[in-house]
Amino acid sequence: MKNEKVKYLIEMVNNMDIKDKVRLAICMSQSKWSGLIYNTKENYEKFDCILKSIDEEYRTTLINFSKYKLVMFAMAKLMEMETTEQNKVALYLFNNINIKLSVKLL
């Protein structure tokens, strides 16, 4: 049952575009509800910089993340999970973003 939640959320992440993945990573890094063991301030700054470089709207205006329904749904699913499950999803998401950006730069 627990692995099904993780697999479901990872599948959802796979179906997101890169901007939504980075938005989700920012939300996860900012959230006090997620039990991430990673340095969230460093991650937030990194993902903030990435999103500013690929999304003009984010760079030029104040964004209300609640208008991104898929990101908010993924955050809700994440909050239902235990800390270890949250960290598995976060690790997958963070690595997926780094891989996508590395491929784009090549």
Long-range contacts (C-beta under 8 A, 24 or more apart in sequence): 2-81, 2-82, 2-85, 5-77, 5-80, 5-81, 5-85, 6-81, 6-85, 6-88, 6-89, 8-77, 9-74, 9-77, 9-78, 9-81, 9-89, 10-89, 10-92, 12-70, 12-73, 12-74, 12-77, 13-74, 13-89, 13-92, 13-93, 13-96, 14-96, 16-70, 16-71, 16-74, 18-54, 18-97, 18-100, 18-101, 18-104, 19-51, 19-54, 19-55, 20-68, 20-70, 20-71, 21-93, 21-96, 21-97, 21-100, 22-47, 22-50, 22-51, 22-54, 22-55, 22-97, 23-51, 23-65, 23-68, 23-71, 24-71, 24-74, 24-75, 24-93, 25-90, 25-93, 25-94, 25-97, 26-51, 26-65, 27-65, 27-71, 27-72, 27-75, 28-75, 28-78, 28-90, 28-93, 31-75, 31-79, 33-79, 34-78, 34-79, 34-86, 34-90, 35-83, 35-86, 35-87, 36-86, 36-87, 36-90, 37-83, 37-87, 38-87, 38-90, 38-91, 38-94, 43-94, 47-97, 50-97, 50-101
